[in-house]
Amino acid sequence: MAKVVLVLGDDVSTDAIYPGRFMATVLPGETPQYCFADMTEFNTRLKAKKVPPESVIVAANNFGCGSSREQAASTLKGYEFIIVAKGFARIFLQNSANLGLRTIICPTIEAAEGDEIEIAAAEVVNMTSGARFAVVPLPKARQDIIDAGGLIAYARKKVLEEAGKKRS
């Protein structure tokens, strides 16, 4: 089970997730400190390590809209967030898969901060309210990349599998 730590509305832009003024810092190990930097209270909680890994951010439609900056997904991945949204911006969704950020498309999700939720392949269950919400599965190839931990990890795994086949 995971806890909802932030609930957001429609059209959360990459600039809200990772403000452009920090673009000089692009290393995945450094970007998390700027996660939702303009949401001062939440950012302070993150930096103080008061938000556990695999916490959930719930959003409405078009999460990750705006620029195609990969750092928006990187900063969220740095905290191992799970993003459950009614819908995602196309480029953000691909950047998230490439980095191994868990993204769940759940068009009818309803949750409040502090709710406990359980995520399964076909549904999200809000354990606090008892409500169940259907999940729109990602394409298998995209889900395989996320499950591997990102595109680099996925490619490494595939290369090693092929190398093992050739030795046999």
SULKAPE-V274896 format. One record per run of one state. SS is the DSSP state (A for helix, B for strand, O for the rest). FROM is the first residue (numbers start at 0). TO is the last residue. If there is no record, write none. Layout:
SS,FROM,TO
SS,FROM,TO
This chain:
O,0,0
B,1,6
O,7,11
B,12,12
A,13,16
B,17,17
O,18,18
A,19,21
O,22,26
A,27,33
B,34,34
O,35,38
A,39,46
O,47,54
B,55,58
O,59,61
B,62,62
O,63,63
B,64,64
O,65,69
A,70,76
O,77,80
B,81,84
O,85,86
B,87,87
O,88,88
A,89,98
O,99,100
B,101,104
O,105,114
B,115,118
O,119,121
B,122,125
O,126,130
B,131,133
O,134,134
B,135,135
O,136,138
A,139,147
O,148,149
A,150,166
O,167,167
